[in-house]
């Protein structure tokens, strides 16, 4: 059941443990592709809404931080006791230049009563150990309060790159879809990535194509004539990581990633069950802290409304 307007909704205890703060809002990106002011206004509304318990960071390119400062000014928190907006900044090929933009933004948005908005996460792509280490060196110049997520390619054996991410003190990121059917990786490749992160103890976030709780066929964009494609569900991905961490064999993970039966993944106050495998709330909390960090979505309403449609909220 959902809560009253403005009051936090009350999902089953285990579901909240798994999903609290998990949705990084990426309204600037396809298929939503909102302008900065609209995206900021929607994020502000989500922060005040009944589903705010599930909301994570606001995602934007580092190159658009100055624009964010202008367009979001009217909706940033002003009260001394209000929590600042947490931002995740995407860095491009010119890593050092983007880091300089993050540093300049931090200087502008510090306030006597506290920060109005803060970049506490960076995201960048890397396909080689050298690229990973370059990203990590640059991120370290911002201090220990900024977390780096490194998006890795899924082709072949991703475990060596995950180990480099671990050695660099960073976290991993995986692209789970996009706006075309060919952007979605095979389930065995995604399973290898999740298993490598669990084995190495590397937290990860996912991005793209995870608007819905369960795997099924959905429109790929918001256009009326959008093509459809089979998308992964965020419950499949994050329950899979939690169950793998608690002893489910890796060989079971592709089947869980492909699970689309609405009642196959069952939550109650004490835990979650899929087939013969179960994780209790302590295991879910440990999985969130240790491996299953967040996912980016250009819509916050869609994941939450789908959870309601499944009777989970």
Buried (B, 14 or more C-beta within 10 A) or exposed (E): EBBEEEEBBEBBBBBBBBBBBBBBBBBBBEBBEBEBBEBBBBBBEBBEBBBBBBBBBBBBBBBBBEBBBEBBEEBBBEEEEEEBBBBBBBBEEEBEEBBBBBBEBBEEBEBEEBBBBBBBBBBBBBEEBEBBBBBBEBBBEBEEEBBBBBBBBBEEEBBEBBBBBBBBEBBBBBBBBBBEBEBBBEBEBBBBBBBBBBBBEBBBBBBBBBBBBBBBEBBBBBEEEEEEBBBBBBBBBBBBBBBBBBEBEBEBBBBBBBBEEEEBBEBEEEBBBBEEBBBBBEBBBBBBEBBBBBBBBBBBBBBBBBBBEBEBB
